[in-house]
């Protein structure tokens, strides 16, 4: 190894190259030859595919009675429990063979055999049936070097194993002669037609591009081979290992078609091409089948019955009967049937999965022509990337011979000259590429990237990294793979260099672990926050609203709580956030003298209107959702646009309180039972239940229609309460909410009029909307107009616990007069000037209506939400959290409007079950292992039972399922809903 200084410089260089962190991950980390990919991206996608497969089985494979009537579908459970003989196992096998034959473009004249085992079995089947040691004139050419020769050493064990089997068959046969086998001078080279003819070759065996798959034949070589075959098609045969060829033939389409027609191909059917490992298929030309029939009349060796594709025609005479491919496990495309069965066909579901996988791949990728094209395109992507990244090079240097299914790469690191060190780096890099990760000598652990599992090259194979990159992959995935290979090598190099340096006494301290986000506040500064509204609404022992819960919370977080205004900033303790509680501030004249010069860094407010000239350089939080009262220019006014400081809110805090108050207003008049009158009569002893109840008919809420305008936090809570009462709910909201509204079982309405049509009750929760600076009006003002009210049932109820302006008071006046609206409940701000007694606020237009329609209006001073003590305390605590985040970490939670420069978004936060389900909520649910495991278990029970009910149509069979599982289904469904609520997963999703 180089000296200490050089190793340290190499380490620093690798650190610099990886300083920006790990690259983007591929969508699927499985790049190995075995479990390469079924085109699913992750665990969820794979599970959904499994469910789709089950449904496809039930739809595709049907049960029929003895008269041919469709009576039900087979399920995967039934097929897995069966012996896989007869129907539908035979049909499943035929369907698979048909799908493979069709998709990959085999000609109808060529039959395709199927058998159990992997690629070696397929090779053995082809060679044992085509090669015959009793034919002294037969010559074999294998496009791989002779085993144990110097050229073969770089090929690895697997390619040598193909050739070894050929030699052993000739060596141990009674009339065998291994000199009949000609081997190539180098891997994967096809001689010219003339050379093959001069050697007297009758069987060409192509395995040289396998098993690395990184090699391919050139178009010129394929043409020469086809010319040789055409010279004597009855007596010349070509056999290819097609594991890396199907779907990855980078030649002209006419050459691909000719190879499929004129050559025999064997392959294990792995997920690389839509199937699973565990069995093989092999395509034979008619001339090859004729040779097999001939060889079976004078066999040179016994063939195991599991591999025998020319079995006895008369099974009662296994020795003496003629053996023929016409009785073998072949699919005949011309007749579209299997000629024979497969011994031990326990793989019926695996065969079905292959058919399903091919159909899925075809739908996603297209025809095999497109698959070949994509494979060649991915090869070009790799070529271009390697040109620009000298650390990695392609093991197959000839671009035309480079495979389109597999890439084989080696590292070109001139710093590392010791082969042992190089091997250690490669091994560590593969740990990092997988899930194991790597640990530095100082104990620092780098978790596995899970970017590329199983990228190992085979033993003895040249190169360092080997991965399947055929057309089933997206180019972006191939690029991500290469980036991760480079990154993983460099990170592994750092670790190995540190290990070598440690031998010389050079060590490196582990970096200090961050205990959370990096603080960005100034420890030499005292921060000030104005609290301009009540943070407790329940009265304390002194007869005043109790703020003690919020005070204690601030102090627990390390802040300071002060009663009254800021006086001497210099006297404040530095490094702390100081909150000044002044809940009685109200008018602009009271607020501006304390805020016009930025005396406070930040603000917490609820209902108090904050003037435009008030300055809060670090932002403000409104306790509640609407921010129309947050008028400071520091954040650009109530819309939060264009300012230098962030505007935030606490959505959802008082949603349930408001919704419950809205329902209190509804229940006061619907059902319209005169409770007060009945109470007086009963209390006075003036009522006879038997005779007088008939005089007080009414109707329950169940079945009536509630129209909700707005699908925000409050509107959704009102809708949920209505649903609990059995009401029909229609919700008007923007179109992008439709999927969530309908998912929760509500009706979507595209307009307020559509929602209100035929409604018994209308509840408004759309907010004021955007303020038009030019006109001074809000976009939602007057939304509930004469058309909306006119669409409702006669004698309907209107609840506006939103903003006074959203209802057209003149239209309501007319609706009350006509009887269209029987009752209205309004909750809106009302202010009175202490000096003059002058009234103002959005309640003003409703006051004359109350005088004209006595008993038909219930007016509240915006008390539905703002008088709930728990909501106000919870909102204040969340606002305190947001202030701490924005001052200490420049992190903005529940941003309203624009994100100012220098700040980062901290996402959104609402109480559990309120508002949208965010990614943060889902992540938190993922960390609650016990609850999540229980949710998984009950969900799987629901899926199993409902899946069975859906799949089974036979009444008796379905009845047995109902009898056994009704209790479990209902219990699981109830528990699932409770768990979803507990984890905060019930509701519309963010974004």
Secondary structure, 3 states (H helix, E strand, C coil): CCCHHHHHHHHHHHHHHCCCCCCCCCCCCECCCCCCCCCCCCHHHHHHHHHHHHHHHHHHCEEECCCCCEEEECCHHHHHHCCCCCCCHHHHHHHHHHHHHHHCCCCCCCEEEEEECCHHHHHHHHHHHHCCCCCCCCCEEECCCCCCCHHHHHCCHHHHHHHHHHHHHHHHCCCCCHHHEEECCCCCCCCCHHHHHHCCCCEEEECCCCCCCCECCCHHHHHHHHHHHHHCCCCCEEEEECCCCCCCCCCCHHHHHHHHHHCEEEEECCHHHCCCCCEEEEEECHHHHHHHHHHHHCCCCCCCCCCCCCCECCCCCCCCCCECHHHCCEEECCCCEECCCCCCCCCHHHHHHHHHHHHHHHHHHCCHHHHHHHHHHHHHHHHHHHHHCCCEEECCCCHHHECCCEEEEEECCCCCCCHHHHHHHHHHHHHHHCCCCEECCCCCEECCCCCCECCCCCCCCCCCEEEECCCCCCHHHHHHHHHHHHHHHHHHHHHHHHHHHHHCCCCCCCCCCCCCCCCCCCCCCCEEEEECCCCCCCECCCCCECCHHHHHHHHHCCCEEEECCCCCHHHCCCCCEEEEECCCCCCHHHHHHHHCCCCCCEEEECCCCECCCCCCCCCEEECCCCCCCECCCCCCCCCCCCCCCCEEECCCCCHHHHHHHHHHHHHHHCCCCCHHHHHHHHHCCCCCHHHHHHHCCCCCCCCCEEEEECCCHHHHHHHHHHHHCCCEEEEECCHHHHHHHHHCCCEEECCHHHHHCCCCEEEECCCCCCEECCCCEECCCCCECHHHHHCCCCCEEEEECCCHHHECHHHHHHHHHHCCEEEEEEECCCEECCCCCCEECCCHHHHHHHHHCCCCEEEECCCCCCCCHHHHHHHHHHHHHHHHHHHHHCEECCECCCCCCCCEECCCCCCCCCCCECHHHHHHHHHCHHHHHHHHHHHHHHHHHHHHHHHCCCHHHHHHHHHHHHHHHHHHHHHHHHHHHHHCCCCCECC
